Each structure stands twice: as C-alpha cells, then as structure tokens.
Amino acid sequence: MVLKFDIHHAEATQTVSSTGTSVDQCQETVGRLAWHAEQVIAALPHSAVVAAGIQQCLDEVLNPTGQTALQQARSVTSNSSVALNAYAAGDQQMGQQGQTAASQVQAPDMPGVCS
C-alpha cells in the first residue's frame, strides 16, 4: 500500500488557526457558563440542596471536563502547527537540494556533437 501525502500548507495552517480561535471562544463560553452558575447559586441562598447540586456540577463536570477538553484542543492545534511548519521546511529543503543537484549535472562529452 502506498501512502501519498498532499498537504496544502496555507489551507492547513488556516484551519489550525481557525481551530485555535474556536478554542479561545470555547474558553470564554465555559467561563461565562461557570459565572452564570455561580450567580444562580448566589441567587438561591435558601435552596441549599439546589445550590449544592449546581456547585457539584461545576466542580465535578464543567470545570474538569471543560478545562481538559480545552487543554487537549490547544495541544492538538499547537502540535499541528509545529508539524505543518516542519513539513513546509522539509519541502523547502528538498526543493533546494533538488536545485543544487540539478545544477551540478555535467553534460556528457559526446564526440561529433557541438555544445
């Protein structure tokens, strides 16, 4: 089986950048959700059971899950960016090596042929 990689660097970089922007927006949304939950808790001073349930949801679900997902998304976008840059650098290096090798080719001396 032959694998062929055809990565369009500009488009892939834009996708990674767009994903990073989306992660930032998700961070803001998670923060707003936590703030609203805290406001609900504060607004229910006589409903300890409901406030405790919301707090437990924040502590056990939203905060750890949200932060883990955001960290993983940031890690993926960062590592993808590094990989794309390495891929582009490798393409550039191969291109330069190909040009160098082509410039070093010497025409054979063929009798009877004028150069």
Backbone atoms as SQL, in Angstrom:
CREATE TABLE atoms (id INTEGER PRIMARY KEY, chain TEXT, resi INTEGER, resn TEXT, atom TEXT, x REAL, y REAL, z REAL);
INSERT INTO atoms VALUES
  (1, 'A', 1, 'MET', 'N', 0.845, -1.168, 0.000),
  (2, 'A', 1, 'MET', 'CA', 0.000, 0.000, 0.000),
  (3, 'A', 1, 'MET', 'C', 0.893, 1.235, 0.000),
  (4, 'A', 2, 'VAL', 'N', 0.582, 2.156, -0.860),
  (5, 'A', 2, 'VAL', 'CA', 1.357, 3.383, -0.983),
  (6, 'A', 2, 'VAL', 'C', 0.565, 4.532, -0.358),
  (7, 'A', 3, 'LEU', 'N', 1.230, 5.264, 0.499),
  (8, 'A', 3, 'LEU', 'CA', 0.602, 6.433, 1.097),
  (9, 'A', 3, 'LEU', 'C', 1.106, 7.673, 0.390),
  (10, 'A', 4, 'LYS', 'N', 0.212, 8.553, 0.073),
  (11, 'A', 4, 'LYS', 'CA', 0.597, 9.799, -0.579),
  (12, 'A', 4, 'LYS', 'C', 0.065, 10.943, 0.276),
  (13, 'A', 5, 'PHE', 'N', 0.962, 11.832, 0.633),
  (14, 'A', 5, 'PHE', 'CA', 0.570, 12.993, 1.421),
  (15, 'A', 5, 'PHE', 'C', 0.588, 14.210, 0.517),
  (16, 'A', 6, 'ASP', 'N', -0.509, 14.869, 0.459),
  (17, 'A', 6, 'ASP', 'CA', -0.613, 16.084, -0.342),
  (18, 'A', 6, 'ASP', 'C', -1.196, 17.160, 0.572),
  (19, 'A', 7, 'ILE', 'N', -0.316, 17.813, 1.304),
  (20, 'A', 7, 'ILE', 'CA', -0.750, 18.804, 2.279),
  (21, 'A', 7, 'ILE', 'C', -0.618, 20.192, 1.670),
  (22, 'A', 8, 'HIS', 'N', -1.700, 20.911, 1.675),
  (23, 'A', 8, 'HIS', 'CA', -1.689, 22.295, 1.204),
  (24, 'A', 8, 'HIS', 'C', -1.448, 23.175, 2.426),
  (25, 'A', 9, 'HIS', 'N', -0.211, 23.637, 2.544),
  (26, 'A', 9, 'HIS', 'CA', 0.241, 24.286, 3.780),
  (27, 'A', 9, 'HIS', 'C', -0.603, 25.497, 4.158),
  (28, 'A', 10, 'ALA', 'N', -0.897, 26.359, 3.232),
  (29, 'A', 10, 'ALA', 'CA', -1.643, 27.582, 3.551),
  (30, 'A', 10, 'ALA', 'C', -3.034, 27.251, 4.086),
  (31, 'A', 11, 'GLU', 'N', -3.721, 26.329, 3.421),
  (32, 'A', 11, 'GLU', 'CA', -5.069, 25.969, 3.853),
  (33, 'A', 11, 'GLU', 'C', -5.036, 25.250, 5.200),
  (34, 'A', 12, 'ALA', 'N', -4.072, 24.350, 5.367),
  (35, 'A', 12, 'ALA', 'CA', -3.964, 23.615, 6.629),
  (36, 'A', 12, 'ALA', 'C', -3.627, 24.565, 7.776),
  (37, 'A', 13, 'THR', 'N', -2.746, 25.517, 7.528),
  (38, 'A', 13, 'THR', 'CA', -2.396, 26.497, 8.558),
  (39, 'A', 13, 'THR', 'C', -3.604, 27.341, 8.929),
  (40, 'A', 14, 'GLN', 'N', -4.393, 27.709, 7.953),
  (41, 'A', 14, 'GLN', 'CA', -5.596, 28.494, 8.228),
  (42, 'A', 14, 'GLN', 'C', -6.600, 27.672, 9.050),
  (43, 'A', 15, 'THR', 'N', -6.715, 26.400, 8.752),
  (44, 'A', 15, 'THR', 'CA', -7.616, 25.537, 9.515),
  (45, 'A', 15, 'THR', 'C', -7.164, 25.438, 10.972),
  (46, 'A', 16, 'VAL', 'N', -5.865, 25.265, 11.184),
  (47, 'A', 16, 'VAL', 'CA', -5.328, 25.181, 12.541),
  (48, 'A', 16, 'VAL', 'C', -5.562, 26.504, 13.273),
  (49, 'A', 17, 'SER', 'N', -5.341, 27.612, 12.589),
  (50, 'A', 17, 'SER', 'CA', -5.550, 28.928, 13.198),
  (51, 'A', 17, 'SER', 'C', -7.021, 29.134, 13.563),
  (52, 'A', 18, 'SER', 'N', -7.904, 28.753, 12.660),
  (53, 'A', 18, 'SER', 'CA', -9.334, 28.876, 12.912),
  (54, 'A', 18, 'SER', 'C', -9.756, 28.018, 14.098),
  (55, 'A', 19, 'THR', 'N', -9.193, 26.820, 14.196),
  (56, 'A', 19, 'THR', 'CA', -9.489, 25.939, 15.323),
  (57, 'A', 19, 'THR', 'C', -9.015, 26.570, 16.627),
  (58, 'A', 20, 'GLY', 'N', -7.835, 27.183, 16.597),
  (59, 'A', 20, 'GLY', 'CA', -7.331, 27.872, 17.785),
  (60, 'A', 20, 'GLY', 'C', -8.251, 28.996, 18.225),
  (61, 'A', 21, 'THR', 'N', -8.780, 29.727, 17.264),
  (62, 'A', 21, 'THR', 'CA', -9.725, 30.801, 17.574),
  (63, 'A', 21, 'THR', 'C', -10.998, 30.235, 18.192),
  (64, 'A', 22, 'SER', 'N', -11.463, 29.112, 17.663),
  (65, 'A', 22, 'SER', 'CA', -12.663, 28.464, 18.218),
  (66, 'A', 22, 'SER', 'C', -12.420, 28.001, 19.646),
  (67, 'A', 23, 'VAL', 'N', -11.222, 27.507, 19.919),
  (68, 'A', 23, 'VAL', 'CA', -10.891, 27.075, 21.277),
  (69, 'A', 23, 'VAL', 'C', -10.943, 28.268, 22.227),
  (70, 'A', 24, 'ASP', 'N', -10.414, 29.406, 21.783),
  (71, 'A', 24, 'ASP', 'CA', -10.472, 30.619, 22.608),
  (72, 'A', 24, 'ASP', 'C', -11.920, 31.012, 22.892),
  (73, 'A', 25, 'GLN', 'N', -12.763, 30.906, 21.883),
  (74, 'A', 25, 'GLN', 'CA', -14.174, 31.231, 22.072),
  (75, 'A', 25, 'GLN', 'C', -14.837, 30.245, 23.035),
  (76, 'A', 26, 'CYS', 'N', -14.460, 28.987, 22.961),
  (77, 'A', 26, 'CYS', 'CA', -14.998, 27.988, 23.893),
  (78, 'A', 26, 'CYS', 'C', -14.552, 28.294, 25.320),
  (79, 'A', 27, 'GLN', 'N', -13.318, 28.748, 25.470),
  (80, 'A', 27, 'GLN', 'CA', -12.816, 29.117, 26.793),
  (81, 'A', 27, 'GLN', 'C', -13.686, 30.221, 27.386),
  (82, 'A', 28, 'GLU', 'N', -14.011, 31.207, 26.575),
  (83, 'A', 28, 'GLU', 'CA', -14.874, 32.303, 27.033),
  (84, 'A', 28, 'GLU', 'C', -16.264, 31.773, 27.405),
  (85, 'A', 29, 'THR', 'N', -16.791, 30.870, 26.611),
  (86, 'A', 29, 'THR', 'CA', -18.117, 30.317, 26.865),
  (87, 'A', 29, 'THR', 'C', -18.132, 29.500, 28.159),
  (88, 'A', 30, 'VAL', 'N', -17.108, 28.690, 28.366),
  (89, 'A', 30, 'VAL', 'CA', -17.015, 27.904, 29.601),
  (90, 'A', 30, 'VAL', 'C', -16.925, 28.846, 30.798),
  (91, 'A', 31, 'GLY', 'N', -16.154, 29.909, 30.665),
  (92, 'A', 31, 'GLY', 'CA', -16.046, 30.887, 31.744),
  (93, 'A', 31, 'GLY', 'C', -17.374, 31.567, 32.047),
  (94, 'A', 32, 'ARG', 'N', -18.098, 31.936, 30.981),
  (95, 'A', 32, 'ARG', 'CA', -19.413, 32.566, 31.180),
  (96, 'A', 32, 'ARG', 'C', -20.400, 31.598, 31.823),
  (97, 'A', 33, 'LEU', 'N', -20.358, 30.347, 31.399),
  (98, 'A', 33, 'LEU', 'CA', -21.258, 29.345, 31.970),
  (99, 'A', 33, 'LEU', 'C', -20.979, 29.169, 33.461),
  (100, 'A', 34, 'ALA', 'N', -19.712, 29.092, 33.821),
  (101, 'A', 34, 'ALA', 'CA', -19.350, 28.969, 35.239),
  (102, 'A', 34, 'ALA', 'C', -19.811, 30.208, 36.014),
  (103, 'A', 35, 'TRP', 'N', -19.621, 31.377, 35.439),
  (104, 'A', 35, 'TRP', 'CA', -20.048, 32.622, 36.102),
  (105, 'A', 35, 'TRP', 'C', -21.563, 32.610, 36.319),
  (106, 'A', 36, 'HIS', 'N', -22.312, 32.222, 35.307),
  (107, 'A', 36, 'HIS', 'CA', -23.779, 32.172, 35.434),
  (108, 'A', 36, 'HIS', 'C', -24.201, 31.155, 36.495),
  (109, 'A', 37, 'ALA', 'N', -23.535, 30.018, 36.526),
  (110, 'A', 37, 'ALA', 'CA', -23.864, 29.005, 37.541),
  (111, 'A', 37, 'ALA', 'C', -23.614, 29.567, 38.937),
  (112, 'A', 38, 'GLU', 'N', -22.516, 30.294, 39.096),
  (113, 'A', 38, 'GLU', 'CA', -22.223, 30.912, 40.395),
  (114, 'A', 38, 'GLU', 'C', -23.263, 31.970, 40.754),
  (115, 'A', 39, 'GLN', 'N', -23.768, 32.677, 39.755),
  (116, 'A', 39, 'GLN', 'CA', -24.816, 33.666, 40.004),
  (117, 'A', 39, 'GLN', 'C', -26.111, 32.992, 40.444),
  (118, 'A', 40, 'VAL', 'N', -26.424, 31.846, 39.849),
  (119, 'A', 40, 'VAL', 'CA', -27.618, 31.098, 40.248),
  (120, 'A', 40, 'VAL', 'C', -27.464, 30.625, 41.695),
  (121, 'A', 41, 'ILE', 'N', -26.289, 30.120, 42.022),
  (122, 'A', 41, 'ILE', 'CA', -26.035, 29.665, 43.399),
  (123, 'A', 41, 'ILE', 'C', -26.220, 30.830, 44.378),
  (124, 'A', 42, 'ALA', 'N', -25.676, 31.988, 44.026),
  (125, 'A', 42, 'ALA', 'CA', -25.791, 33.162, 44.901),
  (126, 'A', 42, 'ALA', 'C', -27.242, 33.625, 45.028),
  (127, 'A', 43, 'ALA', 'N', -28.029, 33.420, 43.975),
  (128, 'A', 43, 'ALA', 'CA', -29.421, 33.871, 43.987),
  (129, 'A', 43, 'ALA', 'C', -30.342, 32.913, 44.750),
  (130, 'A', 44, 'LEU', 'N', -29.801, 31.782, 45.156),
  (131, 'A', 44, 'LEU', 'CA', -30.623, 30.788, 45.867),
  (132, 'A', 44, 'LEU', 'C', -30.086, 30.549, 47.290),
  (133, 'A', 45, 'PRO', 'N', -30.037, 31.595, 48.098),
  (134, 'A', 45, 'PRO', 'CA', -29.462, 31.404, 49.440),
  (135, 'A', 45, 'PRO', 'C', -30.274, 30.461, 50.326),
  (136, 'A', 46, 'HIS', 'N', -31.540, 30.288, 50.041),
  (137, 'A', 46, 'HIS', 'CA', -32.396, 29.434, 50.884),
  (138, 'A', 46, 'HIS', 'C', -32.636, 28.063, 50.257),
  (139, 'A', 47, 'SER', 'N', -31.930, 27.788, 49.161),
  (140, 'A', 47, 'SER', 'CA', -32.081, 26.486, 48.492),
  (141, 'A', 47, 'SER', 'C', -30.735, 25.782, 48.480),
  (142, 'A', 48, 'ALA', 'N', -30.332, 25.362, 49.644),
  (143, 'A', 48, 'ALA', 'CA', -29.003, 24.752, 49.784),
  (144, 'A', 48, 'ALA', 'C', -28.833, 23.503, 48.931),
  (145, 'A', 49, 'VAL', 'N', -29.873, 22.713, 48.792),
  (146, 'A', 49, 'VAL', 'CA', -29.768, 21.476, 48.016),
  (147, 'A', 49, 'VAL', 'C', -29.544, 21.787, 46.534),
  (148, 'A', 50, 'VAL', 'N', -30.311, 22.742, 45.994),
  (149, 'A', 50, 'VAL', 'CA', -30.155, 23.120, 44.581),
  (150, 'A', 50, 'VAL', 'C', -28.787, 23.759, 44.367),
  (151, 'A', 51, 'ALA', 'N', -28.400, 24.657, 45.273),
  (152, 'A', 51, 'ALA', 'CA', -27.091, 25.315, 45.152),
  (153, 'A', 51, 'ALA', 'C', -25.961, 24.285, 45.214),
  (154, 'A', 52, 'ALA', 'N', -26.089, 23.321, 46.117),
  (155, 'A', 52, 'ALA', 'CA', -25.062, 22.275, 46.231),
  (156, 'A', 52, 'ALA', 'C', -25.006, 21.424, 44.961),
  (157, 'A', 53, 'GLY', 'N', -26.159, 21.136, 44.376),
  (158, 'A', 53, 'GLY', 'CA', -26.188, 20.364, 43.122),
  (159, 'A', 53, 'GLY', 'C', -25.512, 21.107, 41.982),
  (160, 'A', 54, 'ILE', 'N', -25.787, 22.401, 41.896),
  (161, 'A', 54, 'ILE', 'CA', -25.146, 23.205, 40.840),
  (162, 'A', 54, 'ILE', 'C', -23.649, 23.290, 41.090),
  (163, 'A', 55, 'GLN', 'N', -23.267, 23.493, 42.343),
  (164, 'A', 55, 'GLN', 'CA', -21.842, 23.562, 42.674),
  (165, 'A', 55, 'GLN', 'C', -21.145, 22.248, 42.357),
  (166, 'A', 56, 'GLN', 'N', -21.803, 21.150, 42.673),
  (167, 'A', 56, 'GLN', 'CA', -21.233, 19.835, 42.384),
  (168, 'A', 56, 'GLN', 'C', -21.077, 19.636, 40.869),
  (169, 'A', 57, 'CYS', 'N', -22.043, 20.086, 40.120),
  (170, 'A', 57, 'CYS', 'CA', -21.957, 20.004, 38.657),
  (171, 'A', 57, 'CYS', 'C', -20.759, 20.808, 38.150),
  (172, 'A', 58, 'LEU', 'N', -20.579, 21.997, 38.720),
  (173, 'A', 58, 'LEU', 'CA', -19.424, 22.820, 38.341),
  (174, 'A', 58, 'LEU', 'C', -18.116, 22.112, 38.684),
  (175, 'A', 59, 'ASP', 'N', -18.032, 21.623, 39.916),
  (176, 'A', 59, 'ASP', 'CA', -16.782, 21.038, 40.413),
  (177, 'A', 59, 'ASP', 'C', -16.427, 19.707, 39.766),
  (178, 'A', 60, 'GLU', 'N', -17.436, 18.895, 39.485),
  (179, 'A', 60, 'GLU', 'CA', -17.174, 17.535, 39.006),
  (180, 'A', 60, 'GLU', 'C', -17.317, 17.358, 37.499),
  (181, 'A', 61, 'VAL', 'N', -18.028, 18.275, 36.851),
  (182, 'A', 61, 'VAL', 'CA', -18.260, 18.091, 35.411),
  (183, 'A', 61, 'VAL', 'C', -17.689, 19.253, 34.604),
  (184, 'A', 62, 'LEU', 'N', -18.258, 20.426, 34.793),
  (185, 'A', 62, 'LEU', 'CA', -17.907, 21.553, 33.918),
  (186, 'A', 62, 'LEU', 'C', -16.434, 21.939, 34.013),
  (187, 'A', 63, 'ASN', 'N', -15.964, 22.204, 35.220),
  (188, 'A', 63, 'ASN', 'CA', -14.582, 22.674, 35.342),
  (189, 'A', 63, 'ASN', 'C', -13.551, 21.647, 34.875),
  (190, 'A', 64, 'PRO', 'N', -13.568, 20.419, 35.386),
  (191, 'A', 64, 'PRO', 'CA', -12.530, 19.484, 34.926),
  (192, 'A', 64, 'PRO', 'C', -12.687, 19.078, 33.455),
  (193, 'A', 65, 'THR', 'N', -13.916, 18.813, 33.037),
  (194, 'A', 65, 'THR', 'CA', -14.126, 18.382, 31.658),
  (195, 'A', 65, 'THR', 'C', -13.836, 19.515, 30.684),
  (196, 'A', 66, 'GLY', 'N', -14.347, 20.691, 30.996),
  (197, 'A', 66, 'GLY', 'CA', -14.112, 21.840, 30.127),
  (198, 'A', 66, 'GLY', 'C', -12.642, 22.175, 30.005),
  (199, 'A', 67, 'GLN', 'N', -11.948, 22.185, 31.127),
  (200, 'A', 67, 'GLN', 'CA', -10.516, 22.521, 31.099),
  (201, 'A', 67, 'GLN', 'C', -9.711, 21.448, 30.369),
  (202, 'A', 68, 'THR', 'N', -10.052, 20.187, 30.602),
  (203, 'A', 68, 'THR', 'CA', -9.342, 19.098, 29.916),
  (204, 'A', 68, 'THR', 'C', -9.555, 19.184, 28.408),
  (205, 'A', 69, 'ALA', 'N', -10.785, 19.394, 27.999),
  (206, 'A', 69, 'ALA', 'CA', -11.073, 19.494, 26.562),
  (207, 'A', 69, 'ALA', 'C', -10.342, 20.678, 25.941),
  (208, 'A', 70, 'LEU', 'N', -10.338, 21.804, 26.628),
  (209, 'A', 70, 'LEU', 'CA', -9.654, 22.988, 26.100),
  (210, 'A', 70, 'LEU', 'C', -8.147, 22.765, 26.029),
  (211, 'A', 71, 'GLN', 'N', -7.570, 22.137, 27.049),
  (212, 'A', 71, 'GLN', 'CA', -6.133, 21.854, 27.032),
  (213, 'A', 71, 'GLN', 'C', -5.779, 20.908, 25.896),
  (214, 'A', 72, 'GLN', 'N', -6.601, 19.884, 25.693),
  (215, 'A', 72, 'GLN', 'CA', -6.335, 18.941, 24.609),
  (216, 'A', 72, 'GLN', 'C', -6.460, 19.619, 23.250),
  (217, 'A', 73, 'ALA', 'N', -7.456, 20.464, 23.093),
  (218, 'A', 73, 'ALA', 'CA', -7.623, 21.174, 21.815),
  (219, 'A', 73, 'ALA', 'C', -6.439, 22.102, 21.565),
  (220, 'A', 74, 'ARG', 'N', -5.978, 22.781, 22.593),
  (221, 'A', 74, 'ARG', 'CA', -4.802, 23.660, 22.436),
  (222, 'A', 74, 'ARG', 'C', -3.558, 22.847, 22.086),
  (223, 'A', 75, 'SER', 'N', -3.417, 21.702, 22.721),
  (224, 'A', 75, 'SER', 'CA', -2.274, 20.831, 22.439),
  (225, 'A', 75, 'SER', 'C', -2.306, 20.348, 20.990),
  (226, 'A', 76, 'VAL', 'N', -3.478, 19.953, 20.531),
  (227, 'A', 76, 'VAL', 'CA', -3.618, 19.474, 19.151),
  (228, 'A', 76, 'VAL', 'C', -3.293, 20.586, 18.161),
  (229, 'A', 77, 'THR', 'N', -3.832, 21.779, 18.385),
  (230, 'A', 77, 'THR', 'CA', -3.568, 22.866, 17.438),
  (231, 'A', 77, 'THR', 'C', -2.102, 23.269, 17.470),
  (232, 'A', 78, 'SER', 'N', -1.502, 23.287, 18.652),
  (233, 'A', 78, 'SER', 'CA', -0.087, 23.638, 18.759),
  (234, 'A', 78, 'SER', 'C', 0.789, 22.602, 18.048),
  (235, 'A', 79, 'ASN', 'N', 0.536, 21.328, 18.319),
  (236, 'A', 79, 'ASN', 'CA', 1.320, 20.263, 17.691),
  (237, 'A', 79, 'ASN', 'C', 1.088, 20.204, 16.190),
  (238, 'A', 80, 'SER', 'N', -0.131, 20.474, 15.752),
  (239, 'A', 80, 'SER', 'CA', -0.409, 20.504, 14.312),
  (240, 'A', 80, 'SER', 'C', 0.357, 21.635, 13.643),
  (241, 'A', 81, 'SER', 'N', 0.418, 22.762, 14.304),
  (242, 'A', 81, 'SER', 'CA', 1.163, 23.901, 13.765),
  (243, 'A', 81, 'SER', 'C', 2.645, 23.569, 13.639),
  (244, 'A', 82, 'VAL', 'N', 3.202, 22.933, 14.665),
  (245, 'A', 82, 'VAL', 'CA', 4.614, 22.525, 14.625),
  (246, 'A', 82, 'VAL', 'C', 4.841, 21.537, 13.477),
  (247, 'A', 83, 'ALA', 'N', 3.934, 20.568, 13.327),
  (248, 'A', 83, 'ALA', 'CA', 4.070, 19.571, 12.266),
  (249, 'A', 83, 'ALA', 'C', 3.977, 20.212, 10.880),
  (250, 'A', 84, 'LEU', 'N', 3.050, 21.147, 10.710),
  (251, 'A', 84, 'LEU', 'CA', 2.921, 21.824, 9.415),
  (252, 'A', 84, 'LEU', 'C', 4.166, 22.623, 9.077),
  (253, 'A', 85, 'ASN', 'N', 4.723, 23.289, 10.075),
  (254, 'A', 85, 'ASN', 'CA', 5.953, 24.057, 9.834),
  (255, 'A', 85, 'ASN', 'C', 7.113, 23.138, 9.476),
  (256, 'A', 86, 'ALA', 'N', 7.205, 21.984, 10.139),
  (257, 'A', 86, 'ALA', 'CA', 8.258, 21.021, 9.818),
  (258, 'A', 86, 'ALA', 'C', 8.065, 20.468, 8.408),
  (259, 'A', 87, 'TYR', 'N', 6.817, 20.194, 8.046),
  (260, 'A', 87, 'TYR', 'CA', 6.507, 19.695, 6.701),
  (261, 'A', 87, 'TYR', 'C', 6.919, 20.723, 5.649),
  (262, 'A', 88, 'ALA', 'N', 6.579, 21.983, 5.884),
  (263, 'A', 88, 'ALA', 'CA', 6.923, 23.037, 4.931),
  (264, 'A', 88, 'ALA', 'C', 8.437, 23.210, 4.840),
  (265, 'A', 89, 'ALA', 'N', 9.116, 23.147, 5.977),
  (266, 'A', 89, 'ALA', 'CA', 10.575, 23.270, 5.973),
  (267, 'A', 89, 'ALA', 'C', 11.201, 22.107, 5.208),
  (268, 'A', 90, 'GLY', 'N', 10.652, 20.897, 5.384),
  (269, 'A', 90, 'GLY', 'CA', 11.156, 19.731, 4.652),
  (270, 'A', 90, 'GLY', 'C', 10.950, 19.877, 3.153),
  (271, 'A', 91, 'ASP', 'N', 9.775, 20.378, 2.748),
  (272, 'A', 91, 'ASP', 'CA', 9.526, 20.629, 1.325),
  (273, 'A', 91, 'ASP', 'C', 10.534, 21.621, 0.761),
  (274, 'A', 92, 'GLN', 'N', 10.769, 22.678, 1.510),
  (275, 'A', 92, 'GLN', 'CA', 11.706, 23.708, 1.052),
  (276, 'A', 92, 'GLN', 'C', 13.125, 23.141, 0.958),
  (277, 'A', 93, 'GLN', 'N', 13.513, 22.350, 1.941),
  (278, 'A', 93, 'GLN', 'CA', 14.844, 21.749, 1.932),
  (279, 'A', 93, 'GLN', 'C', 14.996, 20.784, 0.752),
  (280, 'A', 94, 'MET', 'N', 13.983, 19.960, 0.503),
  (281, 'A', 94, 'MET', 'CA', 14.055, 19.033, -0.637),
  (282, 'A', 94, 'MET', 'C', 14.137, 19.801, -1.952),
  (283, 'A', 95, 'GLY', 'N', 13.388, 20.887, -2.066),
  (284, 'A', 95, 'GLY', 'CA', 13.429, 21.693, -3.273),
  (285, 'A', 95, 'GLY', 'C', 14.811, 22.292, -3.505),
  (286, 'A', 96, 'GLN', 'N', 15.420, 22.774, -2.442),
  (287, 'A', 96, 'GLN', 'CA', 16.759, 23.357, -2.566),
  (288, 'A', 96, 'GLN', 'C', 17.778, 22.288, -2.935),
  (289, 'A', 97, 'GLN', 'N', 17.653, 21.107, -2.341),
  (290, 'A', 97, 'GLN', 'CA', 18.578, 20.021, -2.667),
  (291, 'A', 97, 'GLN', 'C', 18.415, 19.589, -4.123),
  (292, 'A', 98, 'GLY', 'N', 17.169, 19.557, -4.586),
  (293, 'A', 98, 'GLY', 'CA', 16.929, 19.197, -5.986),
  (294, 'A', 98, 'GLY', 'C', 17.538, 20.205, -6.933),
  (295, 'A', 99, 'GLN', 'N', 17.435, 21.489, -6.619),
  (296, 'A', 99, 'GLN', 'CA', 18.030, 22.530, -7.461),
  (297, 'A', 99, 'GLN', 'C', 19.550, 22.426, -7.455),
  (298, 'A', 100, 'THR', 'N', 20.126, 22.163, -6.272),
  (299, 'A', 100, 'THR', 'CA', 21.578, 22.036, -6.167),
  (300, 'A', 100, 'THR', 'C', 22.053, 20.846, -6.982),
  (301, 'A', 101, 'ALA', 'N', 21.369, 19.721, -6.852),
  (302, 'A', 101, 'ALA', 'CA', 21.768, 18.524, -7.597),
  (303, 'A', 101, 'ALA', 'C', 21.634, 18.745, -9.097),
  (304, 'A', 102, 'ALA', 'N', 20.587, 19.413, -9.536),
  (305, 'A', 102, 'ALA', 'CA', 20.386, 19.658, -10.961),
  (306, 'A', 102, 'ALA', 'C', 21.459, 20.584, -11.515),
  (307, 'A', 103, 'SER', 'N', 21.896, 21.528, -10.709),
  (308, 'A', 103, 'SER', 'CA', 22.916, 22.467, -11.201),
  (309, 'A', 103, 'SER', 'C', 24.293, 21.825, -11.288),
  (310, 'A', 104, 'GLN', 'N', 24.470, 20.679, -10.631),
  (311, 'A', 104, 'GLN', 'CA', 25.773, 20.010, -10.634),
  (312, 'A', 104, 'GLN', 'C', 25.880, 18.927, -11.701),
  (313, 'A', 105, 'VAL', 'N', 24.837, 18.690, -12.440),
  (314, 'A', 105, 'VAL', 'CA', 24.867, 17.689, -13.503),
  (315, 'A', 105, 'VAL', 'C', 25.735, 18.225, -14.637),
  (316, 'A', 106, 'GLN', 'N', 26.644, 17.387, -15.082),
  (317, 'A', 106, 'GLN', 'CA', 27.532, 17.794, -16.164),
  (318, 'A', 106, 'GLN', 'C', 27.118, 17.098, -17.448),
  (319, 'A', 107, 'ALA', 'N', 27.116, 17.869, -18.510),
  (320, 'A', 107, 'ALA', 'CA', 26.749, 17.305, -19.803),
  (321, 'A', 107, 'ALA', 'C', 27.850, 16.351, -20.255),
  (322, 'A', 108, 'PRO', 'N', 27.465, 15.190, -20.763),
  (323, 'A', 108, 'PRO', 'CA', 28.490, 14.252, -21.221),
  (324, 'A', 108, 'PRO', 'C', 29.188, 14.776, -22.483),
  (325, 'A', 109, 'ASP', 'N', 30.439, 14.390, -22.604),
  (326, 'A', 109, 'ASP', 'CA', 31.223, 14.770, -23.791),
  (327, 'A', 109, 'ASP', 'C', 30.915, 13.745, -24.883),
  (328, 'A', 110, 'MET', 'N', 30.166, 14.225, -25.874),
  (329, 'A', 110, 'MET', 'CA', 29.769, 13.306, -26.944),
  (330, 'A', 110, 'MET', 'C', 30.501, 13.726, -28.228),
  (331, 'A', 111, 'PRO', 'N', 31.306, 12.815, -28.749),
  (332, 'A', 111, 'PRO', 'CA', 32.034, 13.144, -29.982),
  (333, 'A', 111, 'PRO', 'C', 31.087, 13.469, -31.136),
  (334, 'A', 112, 'GLY', 'N', 31.399, 14.502, -31.869),
  (335, 'A', 112, 'GLY', 'CA', 30.621, 14.879, -33.012),
  (336, 'A', 112, 'GLY', 'C', 29.460, 15.792, -32.707),
  (337, 'A', 113, 'VAL', 'N', 29.246, 16.080, -31.449),
  (338, 'A', 113, 'VAL', 'CA', 28.146, 16.964, -31.071),
  (339, 'A', 113, 'VAL', 'C', 28.748, 18.265, -30.555),
  (340, 'A', 114, 'CYS', 'N', 28.333, 19.350, -31.157),
  (341, 'A', 114, 'CYS', 'CA', 28.838, 20.646, -30.719),
  (342, 'A', 114, 'CYS', 'C', 27.975, 21.148, -29.568),
  (343, 'A', 115, 'SER', 'N', 28.657, 21.742, -28.615),
  (344, 'A', 115, 'SER', 'CA', 27.904, 22.266, -27.487),
  (345, 'A', 115, 'SER', 'C', 27.888, 23.763, -27.506);
